[in-house]
Amino acid sequence: MSTEDEELLTGGNASGRVVRVAGTVRKPWLATSGRTVEYLRTLRAGGVDVPEPLGRDGAGRLVLEYVPGQLAMDLGPLQQDVVRAVGRVVRSIHDASEGLAVPTDWPVLLPAAAPDLLCHNDLAAWNLVIDGDRLVFIDWDGAGPSTRLWDVAYAAISFAHLFPDADVDVAADRLAAFLDGYGPDRVLRTALPSTMVHRAEAMHDWLLRAHGEGEEPWASMYEAGHGEHWRATTDFIAAHEARWSEACDRG
């Protein structure tokens, strides 16, 4: 296959060279890709709309279905009805993952305490494709053992847009909408506000450590401002934790 047939896809920070070839995506095959493929197949069998894994190409790359649409990150903070729908999609992923084996030797970037569920681990606006009513999470390279709480915390930060430029009241309403879609139990609702602080801080601390050790691509991401972004995000979430608790109670 000629590289002239390949369209370079941009937007990912840590996925290596990712290209589109007709109706497929080709990306590097990682040490965890075999397990990721099986996980995606299981989710699809359970009725979850995720990219279909299509094996490996002649260059040894992972081949996946190309999902058309717009990245949520390019649409700005989402309206509450869309955020609510995202919450439902996240819940469907978690429910379909229940009962699957959780290997102890499957490495993930930011491990959760006592992982008991396979999760996406990067449920963020840069990994959600929207095409009308179709919402599909892409880039499952970081999937692996986690917990509902740890995965929901990261998704809530992203889709409620709990970032320093946000209006706190509007962000709280988006958080309530996300949880309305997800339908968490009381234990998760109670633990979520403080866990969002810890999840944002874990992202900052990872980038800071990688910067100090020169580990790419994280070191360059830190220098490009991602470290400061997550430091400011941690402070913002912590400063308004009581407001998020109120939103969790009504979501």
Secondary structure, DSSP 8 states (H G I E B T S, - for coil): --GGG-EE----SSS-S-EEETTEEEE---TTHHHHHHHHHHHHHTT-----EEEE-TTS-EEEE---SEEGGGG-S--HHHHHHHHHHHHHHHHHHTT----TT---SS--SS--EEE-S--SGGGEEEETTEEEE---TT-EEE-HHHHHHHHHHHHTT-STTS-HHHHHHHHHHHHHHH---HHHHHHHHHHHHHHHHHHHHHHHHHHHHT-TTHHHHIIIIIHHHHHHHHHHHHHTHHHHHHHHHH-
